[in-house]
Amino acid sequence: MQDAIVVDGLSKRFRRHGTQPARTLKDLLLGRNMRRSEYFWGLRDVSFSVAQGRTVGFIGPNGAGKSTLMRLVGGVGLPNSGKVRTVGRIGALLDLGSGLHHDLTGRENIFVGGIIAGMTRAEVARRFDAIVDFAELEAFIDSPLRTYSTGMQMRLAFAVAAHIDPQILLIDEVLAVGDLAFKQKCLERIKKFKAQGCTIVLVSHESSQVRQLCDEVIWLRNGAVNAHGPTELVLNQYITEMEDETRRRTPTQAPTMRLPMGTELRLNQNRFGSLETQIEAVQLLSRRGYEVIEIDSGDALQVVIAYNALQAVEAPIASVSISRPDGSICYDTNTAIAGQTLPTGAGPGQTVLQIERLDLAGGEYFVNVGLHERNWAYTYDYHWHTYPLRIVGGPGGEGVLCPPQQWSLEARREAQLSAEVAGQ
């Protein structure tokens, strides 16, 4: 299979201005020798290749070189040494400001962005309605971009990139902005590109996105490749090391709420939302009201969510889902489906989901809980892969569901007897 991206010995150096003490009073008063230039390597001898049709994720802490590498792959800037070779048209979402002009309208930015990406004006015109429809900005398309919110700018930028038919798609953290519904829409579009054979490079601090989308992961540390391999292997190694570093830095820090041992809530990793209303405690209870982390297949389960609205919110929606460690959803429900709403206003509250039978196959699962705006416009607080649940028992097999069942051979015996009678 041909490589779509080849990076060979890539290095990028930046200038950083520091300070040094003045040597004399005159130097101090005149501001002399107060600044000196220093250099540091944002990337150092980075090499890798990405085959056509593969999706690769860049992970690493802030300052590791992820965005610098993405820009060089996208042709923005020149390296100090090394080479980048790409095959195919590139669609890039490197940041919300790239390719957008705040004094132009949304309509004008679509044409400018599309032409910069390599389309003709006629091609942009043919796809204009589809771009606007995807961005859901019909009412604002002739307004200047400076009047758009950050989320609206992300919608417009992603919609343009999504309609240029890229062979290579570069996405740098822009999906961290925007409401939950549109984010899911973008993820579905990325999956569609992947199914069509598009090569995708994704930078994200959300491990669930990386697990869901990426075939392989490149872990960057201090501008160099620390690991490159299968998603689950590299991502788990990275998460484990980051958790260890956090514990070493804050050995006495206690979690703000009752959580499973060794688990912390971290914004944009396993906790998402605006936090106007916050989940303060989550309990998984048996039918008798005992707290559990393990139940038998077919047992009852109660999910208790205690929350506090820091300001008045109107009829928020509570959601509960159960997923496997790979992120696949096995069960999903919410108060809106049940035709119920949480109280409007500020202050503490509690809601309880009663599941009479949890007929899942034996294995490891997570219970995910969330509070959302009444029209699903955005999320107040969402906890992902924070509350583990082990299901015990049930027959073996590859499936997830394990409903009550019984095999019977009586029908076959009756058929044999009928056949024997007919033969006589």
Phi, psi and omega in degrees: 000134183288145177280134176273329180226129175232121177246124187231110175059039187282130177223142179221127182249141179238155176263134178234130179270125177248192179231154174220149183294146176291143183273332180226166177297324179296318177299320181295314182292325182269355179073024182280148173055027180274346181228141175223151182272136174234158179239145174219156182263114174287327175223144181219107173055055181268128179222135174188170175221151179234121180288154178302136178085357180270154174244122183240140177252138172261124178234164180148162180291169176301137181087005182283343180110009184297308183293323177299316179296318179299318181295319179293322176296323180280000178085015178262107183092167181239141178283159172284331175202161181092175185223153172233128176237129178234151180236113178115165179291134183256129169252122188236133170238080186274328171195167186293335183273345186289126178080001180246142180241125188290339180271352177267156177285169175300319178301312182294323179293327177297314180292317180296313181296319180295318180292319177299326181283354175112000177275156172278164179299324180294321178296318178297318181298320180294328184261002186302311182298321180293322179296313181295320180295319179295319181286344180058046183235029183305320185284346186240006190295335179258014175266150178299146182298333181295343178271357181277147170285169178300319179296322179293323177296320178297318178302313183294314182297316180293320181298320178294311181299328184283349184244018176259006181053060183286149168272336176230128180240123180251126184229116185244088169064003184291340181284358174284348180255146175111167183281166187297320183295315181288326177300318178295323177298318178295319179297321177295322178294321178297318177298324178294316176302317181299317179295333180275000177095012179287140175274128187235134174240125188233129170254123181204142172268359180268106184299330180295322177295317181297315179298319186289327191251329196266140174275331181210163185225140172247120181261117179260139176218123179052040175082006181233159178282115179272327179200148178213117182183197180302146187305306187298319183295308184289319182295316178297321178296318180295313182297317179299317182291321179295321178295320178296318179296320179297317179295325179291324181286325183231068186294335183257001183286128180258149177296154184281350179211169182288117184229161174303148183305133178083005182251139175232148173274125181230123183299134180069012172240298173236008176222131184223152174132174181277342176066022171295324170240131188240139172282122185259336178199146177227131177233139172253117188240149173283178179300327181274000176093011177274142179287135186224155167236000181214133176220162175281149176302129181095353178284165175279157177215134172250134175246112182256124181242113173262133185221169178217120177275111182289338174216166184296126175234149185262113171043062180294160178256134173258139180231150175222132173225158176237127184228161174276166179302334179279001177096351180291133184275127180257334182206139183210129178209168178200168183292333179294320177300321181281359180072026180241157177227149174282157183298145174279142176130187179253160177114180184282158177198173180210142175226148184231129172259125178253115176257113186291321177220124176255088186271070176250150177294157180299142179154187181263136181221170171231142172261121182252135183232151181204159172234131188228158175299148191300338177252016181063023181292326177198176185249136175280310182203130182219125180252119186246128177052048180248330186244100183284150177216126179256129176259130184247140174092190184089152181292158178287171181143178184265351186280178179254317181285145178219065182286164175304135185208160178204129176267140179229138177254003184296323182299322180291319179297318179297322179293322179295318179297319179298320180293321179295318178297317180296327180287334178283000000 
